[in-house]
């Protein structure tokens, strides 16, 4: 992805980035020696090859490694050849030349030595640091997805090129070695372990060993892609339990590893894993094929977590909880992450996408299965029962996906991505959340039971193999008897999604579909797609009971449907569709009235969706913002947390857009106080063991919104709780669920003393969530000098994995936004070098620039980046610029409407 910002350039053919197909790997013997004292590794790989076409050259992936000389033994030629030449390419490939051509149809074994440094890159085989008694110690682990196995050993680093792997690890004797499979032997080194006639590079690994080293050999894996190979070495402690699997009857040991100081916080994640693993096997009717499933908690980690087969890895806040003091959001996050990663043991690991343009087959499924279907319908895990995960999906995934997909710079779910720069950027809300939303819509349309049956057919057909979209649709088609390929094609291969405009006719409704853009009506060239849209129409029968029509499908630009419009009705019942719905103002008013009734026909999902649709339609100029605010105001007697969460997100979003318009912000804050302070007064500040999940979450939401809206009473209460902690060191008055808002209020409305306490909390945090709360609080100061201290902290002290939390805190603070943008520009070269190989770089671009909202900002950003190589983040940059354009238009279009609405409301 190259300059200037915009869609990825297609100047190079995919062949330039894909490996030749004349050779295919069958098996890897990988030996890796880890030296945690010198922070380096060295290794040797013996690769069994299938020679498919005659060749005298072998090309594979390698980067950031010191490579030894390669040799190859041909079973046909019966001779070992040393390389006669070697070339490296900018596409992270190495080509070895050999004197004699290898015959087609023969087998060969290729041997290469290699070495590298253990650095804190969070990619490849890297070091992670932690403290023991004030001293820093290191361990090492891998992160190979999507294209970083090549940073650790030479390999065919493409998902289609599956092979088996036998890993041998050489390490200090007092450390723990982990890999995808169980260890079959582990012994302290003795000279007898060396074998005669070993390759010199392999012999070299053993030559410096003594009895302080050990050798661990692991079982051979099933056929698998390189990106899910994993190993780790360090001083780890663990918790364990086991489960009996429903199909195989096997007992599978489950362990979770971490450093000894935090391993006690890993029990909850272990319990989730034990709950969901047997369920997946039962639902998919496909056995879990490995003999164990471990998890490793990493102190330094770029993504949230990673589904390495048999060895899940993830960052601390995704896997750790203090069992004595855990907030609900943290528990939900750990459960979602662990369940998501376990789902990948089937989606991605047993059945793997053929290439990265089909990433959604991994991530969309893991999101839907792991975070919704399993949790909502099947999990026996007691925590799930009150979480309303399907309803929460609407805000956490569907709305987030539609927000990104409403930009011109969006991309299809199935998107071309030839090289590593393209691939890294598609790990976004479209590959995860939109894909999961589209699959959720399909499941609802055909019925979940048949949907899951089709998924099982798909998995069984592609066991240990690779798949494309057509394979999935054929499986679901076989189960349902429907033409799923034709029905779903445009949802996956085309950019965007529709807005349905509903008008009423004498006999029913006319429904028209057009592409939805956050900037308004799409031009004809951007409005060519016709989707097959399940309308899911809810209305009432003669007794006033809800009736659902799941058969109605809009498959043309415009169609009419018979309906009694004298009765309540709504499209997209349950908010299962991946689209927005635009009603006439009169109909929306009637829907809002029905939604506000305690026993109305519109479900929780319907009400959540109505709030999100109303705000999105007003931003696009398809409806008035005042209508959306009237809808929200009419829901003030709502009892469900998730509706209030949608209201909270919507009003916070408006404050963020009009952040440089003080009068509008004051009016929006007054509305927030009017809505949320009564809830605070009703629910109070104390969390009781008898509280329902909904009550606890609603209390947290209401207090956070009231504080953000500058309610003096709430701010004083939260300040007093932090002051007590400052004075006594006793945090008993800071409930886990209020930790973030209390820290933020204390720093925002405090001074240097509160700021310094937040730094101390960061440095000595008891839990990952406490540490993150402190980081985000440090970004909330209003004193420019304190904000400069936060920026300095980012540069000098923050862990690489944590920088994104600091940026989030600063980005959410109107007093810090321009400072953050300037900091990013001034420190660009340093930040780029620090994060160029990670997912984080794109996030930093988005967070530092993505809240700005003037034409001057847009011009300045374009000018700043015009001489930069943006190929690692150009999608994110294009989305930032689209967002600024949309905010400019929104402010120009809706400020007078907003002002008039507040004026009218003040007279009521």
KAJO-V73368 format. One record per pair of residues at least 6 apart in sequence whose ideal C-beta (glycine too) atoms are under 6 Angstrom apart, sorted by the first residue. I is the first residue (numbers start at 1). J is the second residue. D is the distance in Angstrom with one decimal. If there is no record, write none. Layout:
BEGIN
i	j	d
I	J	D
I	J	D
END
This chain:
BEGIN
i	j	d
1	8	4.6
1	421	5.3
1	422	5.9
1	871	4.5
1	874	3.8
2	9	4.6
2	871	4.7
3	870	5.1
5	874	5.5
5	877	4.4
5	878	4.3
5	881	5.8
6	878	5.4
8	422	5.5
14	418	4.4
17	91	5.4
17	418	4.6
17	419	4.3
19	59	5.9
19	156	5.9
20	59	5.3
22	52	5.6
22	53	4.0
22	55	4.7
23	49	5.3
23	51	5.9
23	58	5.8
24	50	4.6
25	47	5.4
25	156	4.8
25	161	5.9
25	163	4.4
26	48	4.5
26	50	5.5
26	163	5.5
27	48	4.2
27	163	5.6
27	164	4.7
28	45	5.9
28	47	5.3
28	163	5.8
28	165	4.9
29	46	4.3
29	166	5.0
30	45	5.1
30	153	5.6
30	167	5.3
31	43	5.6
31	44	4.8
31	168	4.4
32	41	6.0
32	43	4.1
32	169	5.7
33	42	5.2
33	170	3.9
33	205	4.9
34	41	5.1
34	140	5.3
34	171	5.0
34	233	4.3
36	138	5.2
39	118	4.3
39	127	5.8
40	117	5.4
40	118	5.9
41	116	5.7
41	125	5.8
42	115	3.8
43	114	5.5
43	153	5.8
44	113	5.1
44	201	5.1
44	202	4.3
45	112	5.5
45	153	5.0
46	109	5.9
46	111	5.0
47	110	4.7
48	109	5.6
49	108	4.6
49	110	5.9
51	102	4.6
51	106	4.8
51	108	5.8
53	104	5.2
54	101	5.2
54	103	5.8
54	104	4.7
55	102	5.8
56	98	5.3
56	101	4.2
57	95	5.5
57	97	5.1
58	96	4.9
59	93	5.7
59	95	4.4
60	154	5.5
60	156	5.4
61	92	5.6
61	93	5.7
61	150	3.7
61	157	3.9
62	94	4.6
62	150	5.3
62	154	4.2
63	92	4.0
63	150	5.3
63	151	5.8
64	151	4.9
65	114	4.8
65	116	5.0
66	115	4.7
67	114	5.4
68	113	3.1
68	201	4.7
69	83	5.6
70	83	4.6
70	96	4.5
70	112	4.7
71	80	5.6
71	82	5.2
71	111	5.1
72	81	5.4
72	98	5.9
72	108	5.4
72	110	4.7
73	80	4.6
73	109	4.8
74	102	5.3
74	106	5.9
74	108	4.8
75	106	5.7
75	107	4.5
76	103	4.7
76	106	3.7
81	98	4.7
81	99	5.8
83	96	4.7
84	97	5.0
84	98	6.0
84	99	5.1
85	97	3.8
86	96	5.5
87	95	4.8
88	94	5.4
92	150	5.8
102	108	5.6
111	199	5.2
112	154	5.1
113	201	2.8
114	153	5.9
118	127	4.2
118	140	5.3
120	127	5.7
121	837	5.6
122	300	5.8
122	302	4.0
122	838	5.6
123	143	5.5
123	148	4.5
123	837	4.7
124	148	4.7
124	151	2.9
124	152	5.0
125	142	5.2
125	152	4.2
127	138	4.6
127	140	5.6
128	139	5.7
128	298	5.5
128	299	4.7
128	300	4.1
129	136	5.3
129	138	5.5
130	137	5.9
130	259	5.0
130	299	4.8
139	234	2.4
140	233	5.0
141	232	3.9
141	298	5.8
142	230	4.9
142	231	5.7
144	227	4.8
145	227	4.3
146	227	5.8
146	423	4.8
147	157	5.8
147	420	4.5
149	155	5.3
149	157	4.9
149	226	3.9
149	229	6.0
150	157	4.4
155	226	5.1
157	226	4.9
159	225	4.3
159	352	5.2
160	354	5.3
160	466	5.1
162	223	4.3
162	224	5.8
162	225	5.5
164	220	5.3
164	221	5.5
164	223	5.7
165	221	4.7
165	229	5.7
166	220	4.5
167	179	4.6
167	218	4.6
167	231	5.8
168	217	5.0
169	177	4.3
169	216	4.6
170	215	5.5
171	177	5.5
171	233	4.7
173	188	5.3
173	212	5.5
173	213	5.9
173	214	4.3
175	233	5.5
175	234	5.8
175	235	5.8
176	236	4.4
177	216	4.1
177	233	5.4
178	232	4.5
178	311	5.8
179	218	4.5
179	231	4.3
180	221	5.4
180	230	5.7
180	309	5.1
180	310	4.1
180	311	5.4
181	218	4.6
181	219	3.9
181	221	5.6
181	310	6.0
182	219	5.7
182	291	5.4
182	292	5.3
183	216	5.2
183	218	5.5
184	217	5.5
184	219	5.3
185	217	4.7
186	216	4.4
188	211	5.5
188	214	5.0
189	209	4.4
189	213	4.5
189	215	5.9
194	206	5.0
222	289	5.7
222	464	5.8
223	464	4.7
224	309	5.8
225	352	5.2
228	308	5.1
228	309	4.7
228	349	5.7
230	308	3.4
230	311	4.5
232	296	5.5
236	257	4.3
237	260	4.2
237	263	4.4
238	255	4.8
238	257	4.5
239	256	5.3
239	266	5.6
239	267	5.9
239	270	5.4
240	255	4.4
241	254	5.6
241	274	5.5
242	251	5.2
242	253	4.9
243	252	5.5
243	274	5.1
243	277	5.9
243	278	5.4
244	251	5.4
245	252	5.9
245	278	5.5
245	281	5.3
246	278	5.4
246	281	5.8
246	282	4.5
247	281	5.4
247	287	5.0
248	287	4.8
253	292	5.0
254	273	5.6
254	274	5.6
254	293	5.5
255	294	4.8
256	266	4.4
256	269	6.0
256	270	4.6
256	295	4.4
257	296	4.7
258	266	5.4
258	297	3.8
262	320	5.8
265	320	4.0
265	321	5.6
265	322	5.6
266	320	5.9
268	321	4.6
268	334	5.8
269	319	4.6
269	334	5.4
269	338	4.9
272	335	5.0
272	338	4.4
273	338	5.3
273	342	5.9
275	379	5.8
275	381	3.8
276	339	4.9
276	342	5.2
276	374	5.6
277	342	5.5
279	374	5.9
279	378	5.2
281	288	5.1
283	452	5.9
284	346	5.6
284	456	5.1
284	459	5.6
285	456	4.8
286	459	5.0
290	310	4.6
293	310	5.9
294	311	4.9
295	312	4.4
296	313	4.8
297	316	5.9
297	319	4.7
298	313	5.5
300	801	5.2
301	315	3.8
301	801	5.7
302	838	4.5
302	839	5.5
303	839	5.9
304	318	4.8
304	337	5.7
305	314	3.0
305	318	4.9
305	337	5.0
305	341	5.2
306	313	4.8
307	341	4.6
307	344	3.3
307	348	5.9
309	349	4.4
312	341	4.6
316	768	4.0
317	768	3.7
317	772	6.0
318	337	4.3
320	768	5.4
321	330	5.9
321	334	5.7
322	767	4.6
325	736	4.8
326	736	5.9
327	736	3.9
327	737	4.3
328	696	5.7
328	697	5.9
330	769	4.6
336	371	4.7
339	370	4.0
339	374	5.9
340	366	4.8
340	370	3.6
340	371	5.9
343	366	4.2
343	369	4.4
343	370	3.9
344	366	4.9
347	362	5.5
347	365	4.1
347	366	5.4
348	362	3.8
351	459	5.3
351	462	4.3
351	467	5.5
352	466	5.2
353	361	4.7
353	362	5.8
354	466	4.3
354	468	5.2
356	417	5.0
356	423	4.6
357	414	5.5
357	415	5.6
357	416	5.6
357	417	5.6
358	468	5.7
359	426	5.9
359	431	4.8
360	413	4.9
360	431	4.9
360	435	3.5
363	431	5.0
363	432	4.7
364	435	2.6
364	436	4.7
364	439	5.5
367	432	5.1
367	436	3.8
368	436	4.1
368	439	5.0
368	440	5.6
372	389	5.4
372	390	5.5
372	393	5.2
375	384	4.5
375	389	4.5
376	389	4.9
376	390	4.9
386	693	3.9
391	604	5.1
391	605	5.3
391	642	4.9
394	575	5.0
394	608	4.8
394	609	5.8
395	646	5.8
397	433	3.8
397	436	5.6
397	437	6.0
398	437	4.7
399	612	4.6
400	429	5.1
400	433	5.3
401	429	4.9
401	433	3.8
401	434	3.7
401	437	5.5
404	429	4.7
405	434	5.8
405	496	5.9
405	497	5.6
406	516	5.6
406	517	5.7
406	518	4.1
407	879	5.4
407	882	4.1
408	882	5.7
409	878	3.7
409	879	5.0
409	882	4.9
410	495	5.5
412	493	5.6
412	494	5.7
412	495	5.0
413	430	5.8
413	434	5.9
413	435	5.1
413	492	4.9
414	492	4.8
414	493	5.4
415	426	5.8
417	423	4.8
417	426	5.6
421	871	4.6
421	872	5.2
425	875	4.6
427	839	6.0
437	578	4.9
438	491	4.8
438	578	5.5
441	576	5.4
441	577	5.5
441	578	5.4
443	451	4.0
444	576	4.2
445	534	4.4
446	480	4.6
450	479	4.9
450	480	4.8
453	479	4.1
454	475	4.6
454	476	3.2
454	479	3.5
457	475	4.0
457	478	5.3
457	479	5.9
458	471	5.9
458	472	5.1
458	475	3.1
462	471	5.9
469	492	5.7
473	484	4.2
473	485	4.4
473	488	5.9
476	484	4.9
477	484	4.2
487	532	4.9
490	529	5.5
490	531	5.1
494	529	4.5
496	515	4.7
497	516	6.0
497	578	5.2
497	579	5.5
498	513	4.0
498	531	5.4
498	579	4.8
499	514	5.9
499	516	3.9
499	580	4.5
499	582	5.6
500	511	5.4
500	513	5.6
500	579	5.8
500	581	5.0
501	512	4.7
501	582	4.8
502	509	5.5
502	511	5.6
502	583	5.2
503	510	4.9
504	565	4.9
507	562	5.5
508	561	5.2
508	562	4.2
508	563	3.8
509	561	5.5
509	563	5.3
510	560	4.9
511	554	5.4
511	559	6.0
512	558	4.2
513	554	5.9
514	527	5.5
515	522	4.3
515	526	6.0
515	527	4.7
516	580	5.4
518	619	5.7
518	620	5.4
518	886	4.4
519	886	5.1
519	889	5.8
520	620	5.4
520	621	4.5
532	553	5.8
532	555	5.0
533	554	4.2
534	553	5.6
535	552	4.2
535	554	5.9
535	571	5.3
536	550	5.7
536	572	5.6
536	573	4.5
537	549	4.5
537	552	5.5
537	571	5.6
538	546	5.5
538	548	5.3
538	570	5.3
538	573	3.7
539	547	5.6
539	567	5.7
539	569	4.1
540	546	6.0
540	567	5.1
540	568	5.8
540	601	5.8
541	547	5.0
546	601	4.3
548	573	5.6
552	561	5.7
563	569	6.0
568	594	4.8
568	601	5.8
570	591	5.8
571	581	4.9
572	581	5.5
574	605	4.5
575	605	4.6
575	609	3.1
580	613	5.0
580	616	5.7
582	617	5.7
582	622	5.4
592	631	4.8
592	634	5.2
594	600	4.6
594	602	5.9
595	602	4.8
595	607	5.1
595	610	6.0
596	634	5.1
604	640	5.3
607	643	4.9
608	642	5.4
608	643	5.7
608	646	5.0
611	646	4.0
611	647	5.9
612	646	5.8
614	628	3.8
614	631	5.0
615	628	5.2
615	650	4.5
617	623	4.2
618	625	4.1
618	628	4.6
619	890	5.2
621	893	5.4
624	897	5.5
625	894	4.4
625	897	5.4
625	898	5.7
626	897	5.1
626	901	3.9
629	901	5.6
632	647	5.3
636	675	5.9
641	694	4.6
641	697	4.4
641	698	4.1
644	698	5.9
644	701	5.6
645	701	5.8
648	701	5.4
648	705	5.2
651	672	5.3
654	668	5.5
655	665	5.7
655	668	5.1
657	887	5.2
658	664	4.3
658	665	5.9
659	814	4.5
667	902	4.5
669	709	4.1
669	710	5.8
672	705	5.4
672	709	3.7
673	709	4.8
673	711	5.1
676	702	4.6
676	705	4.2
676	706	4.7
677	706	5.1
677	711	5.4
679	702	3.7
680	702	4.9
680	703	5.6
680	706	5.2
680	714	5.9
683	699	4.3
687	696	5.8
687	735	4.9
700	737	4.6
704	741	4.6
706	714	4.3
707	714	5.1
707	715	5.8
707	741	5.5
707	745	5.2
715	745	5.7
718	742	4.9
718	745	4.4
721	733	4.4
721	734	5.6
721	742	5.6
722	742	5.4
722	746	3.8
724	733	5.2
725	731	5.1
725	734	6.0
726	757	5.5
734	742	5.4
739	773	4.8
740	773	4.2
743	758	6.0
743	773	4.9
743	774	5.9
743	777	3.8
744	777	4.7
744	780	4.6
746	754	4.6
747	754	5.2
747	755	5.6
747	758	5.3
747	777	4.5
747	780	5.2
747	781	5.3
748	780	4.5
748	782	5.9
755	781	6.0
755	786	5.0
758	774	4.9
758	777	4.9
758	778	5.4
761	774	4.2
762	771	5.8
762	774	4.0
762	775	6.0
765	771	3.6
772	805	5.3
775	805	4.2
775	806	5.4
776	805	5.9
776	809	3.6
778	790	4.7
779	790	5.8
779	806	5.7
779	809	2.4
779	810	3.9
779	813	5.7
780	809	5.8
780	813	5.1
781	787	5.4
782	815	4.7
787	816	5.1
787	819	5.5
791	823	4.9
794	803	5.8
794	806	5.1
798	806	5.9
804	840	5.7
804	843	5.3
807	844	5.8
807	847	4.1
810	816	4.3
810	820	4.4
811	847	4.5
811	851	5.5
817	851	5.3
820	848	5.2
821	848	5.3
821	849	5.9
824	848	3.8
825	864	5.8
835	841	4.2
841	872	5.7
841	873	5.5
842	873	4.2
842	876	4.1
845	873	4.9
845	876	5.1
845	877	5.6
846	876	4.9
846	880	5.8
849	861	5.6
849	880	4.8
850	880	4.9
850	883	5.9
852	884	5.8
853	887	4.1
857	884	6.0
858	884	4.6
870	877	5.6
END
